[in-house]
């Protein structure tokens, strides 16, 4: 998240986006996420792009760190 973004500027993630991000936090790649959620790889990629845009990050790693910092996930979610 950029330093100028405030909490109110950050978009709220949908339930599905939170599921996708939680699976990413746990170490799953996009193909594994697609198989776990029974959705297409392109759908996972679209969810990831949406997550990046809503929370103001440019990569999967930044999204994971952001989720951990905000308390959306804990280190126990990483397996």
Order of alpha helices (4+ residues) and beta strands (2+ residues): alpha-alpha-alpha-alpha
